[in-house]
């Protein structure tokens, strides 16, 4: 695990201390959990291109997609 130093407001520090005490865990664990949650939300809202490609692979059922594209563009 890598250690890092961050600067936060006094209000955030107080909230961290309170939350850590309520959950019975170190403040660093609260920060780690918050980062993991933020990553999960971001991936749900904007998944990586590879994930999108995997989810949509095989959806097009009307023949050759490239040929379809060329035909549509030819109409322009």
RODO-2510 file (C-alpha; in nm, 4 decimals, decimal comma):
residues 76
     n   res          X          Y          Z
     1     x     0,0000     0,0000     0,0000
     2     x     0,1249     0,3487    -0,0842
     3     x     0,1122     0,6296     0,1685
     4     x     0,0183     0,9785     0,0595
     5     x    -0,0432     1,3131     0,2233
     6     x    -0,3576     1,5136     0,1446
     7     x    -0,4834     1,8530     0,2535
     8     x    -0,8464     1,8803     0,3630
     9     x    -1,0551     2,1436     0,5350
    10     x    -1,1044     2,1408     0,9105
    11     x    -1,4723     2,0571     0,8601
    12     x    -1,3832     1,7547     0,6468
    13     x    -1,1276     1,6409     0,9040
    14     x    -1,3866     1,6650     1,1813
    15     x    -1,6355     1,4689     0,9712
    16     x    -1,3727     1,2025     0,8996
    17     x    -1,2861     1,1687     1,2666
    18     x    -1,6538     1,1428     1,3626
    19     x    -1,7334     0,8890     1,0910
    20     x    -1,4288     0,6778     1,1749
    21     x    -1,5223     0,6769     1,5436
    22     x    -1,8838     0,5810     1,4653
    23     x    -1,7727     0,2908     1,2452
    24     x    -1,4833     0,1904     1,4731
    25     x    -1,2310     0,2103     1,1889
    26     x    -0,9298     0,4317     1,1150
    27     x    -0,9814     0,7507     0,9158
    28     x    -0,7648     0,6042     0,6393
    29     x    -1,0182     0,3246     0,5953
    30     x    -1,2994     0,5786     0,5607
    31     x    -1,1002     0,7531     0,2868
    32     x    -1,0250     0,4217     0,1095
    33     x    -1,3930     0,3228     0,1163
    34     x    -1,4942     0,6639    -0,0180
    35     x    -1,2464     0,6305    -0,3054
    36     x    -1,3714     0,2822    -0,3927
    37     x    -1,7315     0,4036    -0,3880
    38     x    -1,6425     0,6979    -0,6102
    39     x    -1,4716     0,4637    -0,8585
    40     x    -1,7754     0,2335    -0,8667
    41     x    -2,0129     0,5231    -0,9321
    42     x    -1,7899     0,6628    -1,2053
    43     x    -1,7612     0,3245    -1,3778
    44     x    -2,1401     0,2798    -1,3644
    45     x    -2,2042     0,6253    -1,5068
    46     x    -1,9234     0,6193    -1,7624
    47     x    -1,7960     0,2669    -1,8206
    48     x    -1,4664     0,2143    -2,0065
    49     x    -1,4909     0,1701    -2,3835
    50     x    -1,3899    -0,1965    -2,3547
    51     x    -1,6817    -0,2608    -2,1194
    52     x    -1,9268    -0,0871    -2,3520
    53     x    -1,8004    -0,2880    -2,6482
    54     x    -1,8336    -0,6132    -2,4555
    55     x    -2,1888    -0,5267    -2,3475
    56     x    -2,3032    -0,4392    -2,7001
    57     x    -2,1173    -0,7076    -2,8956
    58     x    -2,3580    -0,9055    -3,1123
    59     x    -2,6552    -0,6691    -3,0847
    60     x    -2,6620    -0,5812    -3,4571
    61     x    -2,8599    -0,8542    -3,6313
    62     x    -2,9206    -0,6984    -3,9758
    63     x    -2,6207    -0,8312    -4,1665
    64     x    -2,2899    -0,6570    -4,2322
    65     x    -2,2799    -0,3386    -4,0241
    66     x    -2,0094    -0,1777    -4,2371
    67     x    -2,2108    -0,2325    -4,5536
    68     x    -2,5161    -0,0819    -4,3833
    69     x    -2,3116     0,2242    -4,2843
    70     x    -2,1820     0,2709    -4,6376
    71     x    -2,5331     0,2465    -4,7806
    72     x    -2,6643     0,5092    -4,5371
    73     x    -2,3741     0,7420    -4,6047
    74     x    -2,4257     0,7002    -4,9771
    75     x    -2,7701     0,8552    -4,9298
    76     x    -2,6139     1,1769    -4,8050
***
